[in-house]
Amino acid sequence: MRIDTSLPSVSSADRISPVSVVQQLLRQALRQIADVEKADRAACARYIAEALRIHQRATTQGVTRAPAGLAEWQVRTVEKVALARLDRGLAITELAAACRLSRGHFSRAFKVTFGESPHRWRHRKRIEHACRRLVDTSESLAGIAMDCGFNDQAHFTRAFKALMGTTPHLYRKLHTT
């Protein structure tokens, strides 16, 4: 029995699918070990190794792993926890723990889901809450600032103007009837 130790040659012009090449390599490996007395284990190992390399190249070629975002239950958890405590500080590690993720993984997944960092998202939510309070209540700006988690009215005014392009006082004037 002649033992074939050569690997099948495949030119790029042949366009043989990786699956058929892997199958051919594995068939040759099986032929190598079929005859126990004349088995060439080294040739068999080469066939199997080459089949695995081709398979791996074919399955990972052109595949880029898309970053995963938060699951629906995690989004609901973030909104529930973060929005319930707008007036107080909230560490990213607390949100990550509530979503059962590490801080780093949570931050990356959060950015994929919401398109911005957790800090920026929460800051925007505070300003949005302040906008509703400015229109719906006659509460003082200082009171709204404190209820929305800002240190004082000046801090609130600077942050509000940076995001909304106007001061809280002018926003209230323009949006109340």
Secondary structure, DSSP 8 states (H G I E B T S, - for coil): -----------TTT---HHHHHHHHHHHHHHHHHSTTT--HHHHHHHHHHHHHHHHHHHHTT---------HHHHHHHHHHHHHTTTS---HHHHHHHTT--HHHHHHHHHHHHSS-HHHHHHHHHHHHHHHHHHH----HHHHHHHTT-SSHHHHHHHHHHHHSS-HHHHHHHH--
